[in-house]
């Protein structure tokens, strides 16, 4: 069956694609600002524990389910567990559609910033906060862009088109080929900027904030943010890795591949922090202050451009342009995996033509993203949702998706233990990894997938829901 669906050429192709899915805006946009608002090093520790204890087992489970069934997310659950479990796959596919809808908007911002910094006058404009709020509200007014044709509608449309072009080419020629170019490029840019950032004045105080933990910063919100971030960053809980796993050949080693993917993703998040905090502390030094705000989504869109402008017109353009190109690459390798999930579903289950499905879904998801796009101030009702503690629509969709990921991960463990049976998981993992059956890893997975993950993910998911709708400060 897998032959006419397409598959990855081999282990490297799969690992690069899955790591590409994982490495994205989550690592470069979200991780540093969450670390910034959750005490730096403490957040890093919580995050690493979540990856090791909860995410790695879930990742192995997802890849194994996909490869065992050889189908899309919903088809895989139905095939291994009956039609009712297929709904769990559907739940993930729908979550993926909504993630892509808002993700593509933010990716469009990154693309717009890349153009504005490389070719426009953003760096000499001065007021970066004002620029950002005007920018995100500039939905369709090509003339207002300081001579740069385009607006958010165009930026995010172009991003969606790029995603669709790649996915339409199929697994090897599209997804694998794109990742083989973008992933190495991403590492090169990231490491170059870090090396440069570390040479700037006051860089070491940024490193210290990031790496020396202050345990008094540890709060419940730190734990919940760390968990949500780990699931989102590793693309877990919604079937992306079931889908990619379904294109993996039987003789490939799943636990080993999952370990490399987890390490690759975590290292990029870690490195993104190592890039951002020295830059922020350099800015504090330049401005003579010690409280540049690092919390919240604007970190890379407001604080970083200000830093690039401090570097002078030529160097700033170059470093800033490279940075936003890096963000675009990271985002694109993730958007293609997000689009592939519903595409695979319609191709496998409904036997539809791949290209038709790709363009149809891309158009639909682009339209679904429009409310998020206009929720940044342009439409006040969407900017301050009354039923959602006054937050904006984009944050609402993002939060609902976060919740569905941890819930999805929890239910996947229940599926493996109660329906598919852990013995079948073992059999799938032994294929490609003969030493698995006598390994410590086997015991570790039985313990985590059987007990730790479903229980902790269940409890923490409920806490996340309460946090979002009621506010933890009102409960604990
Ligand atoms: N992991 C991606 C990131 O960190 C986002 C993503 C989530 C991609 C879920 C696919 C599925 O940006």
Boltz pocket constraint, residues with backbone or C-beta under 6 A from the ligand:
constraints:
  - pocket:
      binder: B
      contacts: [[A, 21], [A, 22], [A, 23], [A, 24], [A, 25], [A, 26], [A, 27], [A, 99], [A, 231], [A, 232], [A, 233], [A, 234], [A, 235], [A, 236], [A, 238], [A, 240], [A, 330], [A, 334], [A, 335], [A, 337], [A, 338]]
      max_distance: 6.0
